[in-house]
Amino acid sequence: MKKKRSKKKKFSFFGEYKKCWDFLKNSREYIYFAVLVFFIFVVIGFFFEDLINIFFKSIFNFDLKENILDYIAELLLATEGMGARELIGYIFLNNLQSSFLGIIFGIFFGIFPFVATIFNGYLLGFVAILSVKEQGILVLWRILPHGIFELPAIFISFALGFRLGIYVFREKEKYSFKELIFHSLRVFLLVIFPLLVVAAIIEGILIGFG
């Protein structure tokens, strides 16, 4: 009698992307949460940066505004003199690192991606209001293209970090912890990675030739 040969599943990008899409659809509540938290702190950073700074000074004796300005100055100094190609590489590697850490460090109860979401949202609002004060409201249209691909990648990575972090608290979870990590890494490679490549190219060109 002939033995039946076991059929090996052929690898296909279409199949892998379908699995990514299914996993993202199943993770949409976490993505919505990441988007909500992010934009709440964008609004806070844009409209209440002076009030927040007073709060930090009075409670923690910490000048938040000065420290953020120092952080921005360090970024500008690090990228000073870079051409478009170097900027693309610098931006891509920084965003890639943030996204990867947002997923992996989410294992620790989602604390890292939650704090990172708050910081990035507040920072965007802070930078936006500074830009508006110096150059007027229309400057926001110059900021917009930078986030078209970058923000979805950041939202997805932080959302997957949240999901990993609260795994132990969920009674009804479709996936095992091992499966969650595997699916998250697949999304990182096939969805987040390409988005960050495109985002870095756009941002690098806009800054390099701006």
Helices and strands as residue ranges (DSSP letters): H 13-26, H 28-47, H 49-60, H 64-79, H 84-104, G 105-107, H 111-135, G 137-139, H 140-165, G 167-169, H 177-187, I 188-192, H 193-208
